[in-house]
């Protein structure tokens, strides 16, 4: 059946008025009797009919204009919702979503076509439903999202509830969080797209020979805004891009391995979460990567529950020569648990444990205990963050195997720079080692 638009309805109503008026006039002219009273009565009836018809026209026109205004308002509301991140939706009587605008993707990560045809309860964080006010939705990652919502019934022609419709937008609290994460993602994606990351080397010096045996590859970011490297990695994890940023750092560092003398190894950092991802395995199993010249530092200050999964990833790589280190030993119980569970080749003493080791008996005793433990499990010990000659002397007296820090050499982009800078200090170190033997 063809629908009638408002102008067409008005035209047909006008024709009806003309017909009614013609009928009224014809009744006056053709009716029986032509007395004055009869003609006057008939004219009155014709006038009333014509007035009624005109009233009908006016009512129809007003109704049509109101309908047009409502349709226009509805279209504006939809457009406003799409641009203002307000999710507009409708459901049928049993709660199945029948309409959704595009803003649902900005709000909870689903596309509009993904939610249509599904019960609205699939997206509620609490099964009790949502009402006018605040509610909690569940996003595509299973996280709870606090929203402001308005819900109203949709009535059919008989006045029965035929479904519901509503609008949902982020609450001011979650909106601020979402805007911050969105800004962080843009900043980190810019780093990833432009690969705005450089690698510097900090030498690792043997305390028995004074020779540089390896380097730690450290990331330096040239993206905006300026931030320390650990802050960049933390924020990337918060924004869901931690793995991508870590893998970029690993690829950039490994691409420079050929710059180091053949006798040196390169130590690189990775979190347990990234280590378990397919991208890490794909990177480490490249055929051209000399695993015997790489040492992997597990940088994790929290408890790890997936030790068996980590071992399953690392065991084949370690069988091909990859060395494993646990970073920041002494920073907390978790790091010592990592040592026990992962059986690393090297244990790296945390800077907080090394700082002041020459004046603090407790620090010296704990470092000594780590050295004794390492001898039992066949691991080496590297002291991080050496900043004074006194700290270096104590570490050497405790039979710590190697050290790194600003006293020996600051990180630099070129290996020859720090080799020239520390060669005299390393020779003195070797001489002290020989003299104490």
N, C-alpha and C positions, 0 to 999 in steps of 0.2 A: 504494500500500500504506500502511495506517495505521500510524504509528509508535507504539511502546509507551512510555509514560512509566514512571518508576520505580515509583510506587504500583501501577500496573496490573500490572507484571511481578511485584511482590511478591504481589499477590492471586492471580494465576494459579499462582505457585509454591506458595502455601499450599494451594490446591485439589489440586495434584498430590500434595502430602505426604499429605493426607487420603485420597486415592484409593489411594496406595501402602500406607498403614497399613491401610485397609479390605481391600485385596487380601491383605495379610499375614495378617490375622485370619481372613479367609474361608478362606485356605489351611489354616490350623490346624484350622478347624472342619469343613471339607468334604473334606479330603484322606483318602485311604484309610488305614486303620489307626488305632487309637486307643490304642495302647500308650503307657505313660508315657514311654519313651525317644523314641518318635516325636513325641509332643506336645511334649516338651522341645526337641527339635531344631528342630521347626517354629517354636516360640516364639522360639528364638534367631535363626533366619533372619528372622522378622518384626521382631524388635527391631533387627537390623542394618540391614534395609531402612529402617525408620522413622528410625534414627539418621542414615543416609546422606541421607535426604530432609531432615531438619532441618539437616544440615550444608550442604546445597545452599541452603536458605532463607537461612541465615546469610551464606553467601558472596555470594549475589545481593544481599542487603540491603547488605552492605559495599561491593560493587561499585557499586551504585546511589548510595550516599551519597558515595563517592569521585567518581563522575561529576558529581553535583550540586555538590560542592565545587570541582571543576575548572571547571565552567561558571560558578559564582559568581565564582571568582577571575578567570576570563577577562573576565567583565563588569566586574568592578572594575578590571581592568587597562586595559580600553578607556576606562572613565570617567576613570580617573586620567590616562591619556594625553591625553584631550581637555582636561582641566583643567590639566595640568602642561606643556602644549606638547610632549608626546612623540608623535612620529609613529609610529603602529602600522600595519603593512602586511603583506600576504601576496602571494605570486606563484605562478603556475602553474609547471610543470616547465621551460618555456622562458624564464621571467623576466618574463612579462607580469603587471602588477599586477592582482590580483583583489579586493583590499580595501584601503581607506585610511580612516583617521579624519580628523576635521576639523583636527587639529593641523598637517597638512601645509601649510595656508595660512599659519599663523603662522611656519612654519619656512622655506619657500621660495617662498611667494606663490601657489602653485597651489591651487585648490579640490580637494576630494576627488574630485569627479566628473570633474575634468580629468585626473587621473593614472590613474584606473582604466581598464584596457584598453590602457595604453601600456607599452612595455618599460621596466624599471627603469633601463636604461642611458641613457635620455633625460634622466635627472636626476642622473647622475654627472658630476662635473667631470673625472674621469679614467676612461678606459674600462676600467681594470684591475679595477674593481668595488669593493665595500665588504665589510668584514670586521668581526669584533669588534675594538673599539678606536676609532680616529679615522679619519674619511673626509672627503672633500670632495664636497659636492653643488653643483649649479648652480641658482641661483634663477631666478625668472621674468624678471629683468632681465639674466641671463647672468653674474651675479656669483658667485664661489665662496664657499661657506658651510662653515666647519669644524664638523663634528658628531661626537658620540660615537654609535657604532652597535653593535648586537648583532644577529647573524644566526644562524638555526638552520634545519636542514632540517625539512620536514613529511613524515612517512612515511605511506604508505597501509597497508591491512590486511595486505598481503603484505610489508611492511617496505621497500618501494621508495620512493625520494625522489619525492614528488608535488608539490614546490614548496618555497618558503622563506617564513619569516616573521621579522619583526624589529621592533625599536624604535629610533628615532633621536631624539636631542635635541641642542640646541646645545651645543657645547663651552663650558666656563667662559669662555674668551676671547671667543668670538663672542657668547655670551649677554650678557656685559657690554656689548659694542658694541651689540647689538640693543636692550638695555634703555635705553641712552643715547639711541639714535636714536628709540626709541619715545617717550621723555620729551620730546625735542626736538620731535618731530612734534606731540605734544599741545600744547606751548606755542605753537608757530607756528600750528597750526590754530585755537587760541583767539584769536590776534591776527587771523587772517583772518576768522573767524566774526564777531567783534565789531568788526572794522575798527579795532583799537586802534592807530591810527597818525595822527599829526598832521604837518602840513607847516609849516616855517618858511622864511622868505625871507632870503637874504643878498644885499645889493645888489652889483652889478657897476658900477664907476665908471669913466667915461672919464678917462684921464690927460691928455687934451688940453683938455677942457672942464670937468671936475669934475662933470659931471652923471651921475646914475644912469641908465644906459641899459637895464639889465635886472637880473634876479635869478636866483640859483640856488635851486631848490626842494630843500630838505633834509628828510629824514624824521626824525621823532622818535617813539619807541615808548613807549606807556604800558602795555604788557603786562608781565607778570611772568615771570621775574625781571628786574630792571633790567639793561640791557646797552647799550653804545654801538651806534649804527645799523649800522656796518660789521660788527659781530659778529653782529647779528641776520640780516643778509643772508648772511653766510658760513655760519652754522649752518643757515639755511633751504635753501641750496644743498646742504649736506651731507645734509640730511634729505629731499632730493628735492622741496622746496617753494620753491626759489629763484624760479622763474618766477612762481608765484602771488603771492609777496610783492612782487616787483618790479612786477608789473602793478597790484597794489593801490596801491603808492606812486605810480605814474604816474597812475592814475585820480584819486587823491585830490589830487594836485598840479594836474592839468589842470582839475579842478572849481573851482579857485580862481583860474584865469587871469583871470577877469573882474574880480577885485579890483584888478588892477594897472592903472595908467594906460595908455592905448592906445599910447603911444609906447614902452613897455617890452616886452622879450621875457622869456620864462621859459625857463631852462635846466634840463633834467631828465636824470637819469642812467639808463643801461640797460647791461646786460652784452651781450656779443656773442651768448651763448647764448639769452637771452630775445628779443633782436632777431630771431632767426631763427624764432621760434615763431609759429604762426598767431594766437595771442591778441594779440600785439603788433601785427601787421598789422591785425587787426580793430579794435583800439583807435585806431590812427593814421589809419584811413581813414573814420572817422565824418564824416559830412557837415558837422557843426556845429563842427568843430575848426579854428581859424585857424592853419594850419601856419606862416604867415609870422611868427607871434609866438612860435614855439617853437624852441629849440635843443636838440639831442640830444647828450649827452655819452657817448661810448663809454668805459666804465670797465672796462678789461681790462688786467691786468698780465702776462698770459701770451701766448704766441704764438697767433696766429689763422691757421687754415688755410682758412677759408671766405670769403676776401675777395670772391670773385665772387658768392657767395650773398648776402653782406651788401650789396653794390652793387645786386644785383637787387631787394632789398627797399627800399633807401634812395633809389635814383635817381628813381623816380616821386614819392616824397614830397618830395625836394629840388627837383624840377621845380615843385612847388606852393608853394615858399617855405620849407620846413623847412631850418634851418641845422644843421650838423654840427660838433661839436668833439671833439678827442681829449684826454682828461683825463690829468693826471699826466705830461705830457711831461718827460723828464729823469729819470724814476724807473727807467729801464732801457732796454735796446735794443728791447724789444718795443714800447714807446710810440712810438719814432721810426719803427719799421717800420709801425705803424698810420698815422702821418702820411703816409708815402710812398705807401702802398697806398690809403688812403681819401680823400686830398686834402680835408681838412676845411676849413671856413670859419674856424674858430678853433682855435688851439693853446693849451692851458692849461698853464702852467708849474707843475710840482709844487712843493708847499710845501717839500720838502727842498732844492730848488734855490734857492728864494727866501730861505729862512732864512739870515741872515748874508751876503747878497749884497753888503752895504755894506762888509764887512771881508775877504771871501774873493775874491781875483782869479780863481781858477779858476771859481767859480760865476758871477761877472760875465762872464767870457769865454764860458762855455757859453750863458748867457742871450743874450748879444749875437749869438752864432752862430745861435741859434734865430730871433732877430728878422731877421737877414739872410736866412735860409732862407725865412721866412714872406713876405718881400717878393718873393722869386723865384717862389713858388707862389701868391701872391695871397691869403694867409691873414692873419688878425689874431692877436695874441698877448694873452693874459690871464694876469696873474700872480696866483697863488692864495696865500693865507696871509700877507698883509702884516700884520705885527704891530708895526712901528716906523716912525717918520717917516723914519729913515735908509734903510730898505729901500724905502719909497715913493719917496724922492728918486732913488735909483739906478735904479729901474725906469722912472721918468719920463725920466731922462737917457739911457737906452738906447732910447728911443722905443717902449717897450711900450705897446700901445694902451689897455689897461684893467686894473683890479686889483680884488681883493676880499680881505677879511680883517678880523680883529678890530680893527685900528687904524682902519679906516674905519667898520665897523659890525659888530656881532655879529648872528648870525641871530636873527630875531624873527618872531612870528606875524602881525604887522600891518605893512603897508607904511608907514603914516604914522609909526610909531614910529621906524624907522631913517631915514626922510626928514628928520625933525626933528633927529635925532641927528647926522647927517653933513653937514647943509647948510653949516655954517660951514667945516668942514674941506674940503669939496668946493669952496667958493668960493675958499679960499686956494690950492687945487690949481690951479684955473682961472687964478687970477692969476699963479701961478708959470709956468704954461704960456705965458700971453700975454707975460710978461716975458722969457722965454727965446727967443721966436720972432724 
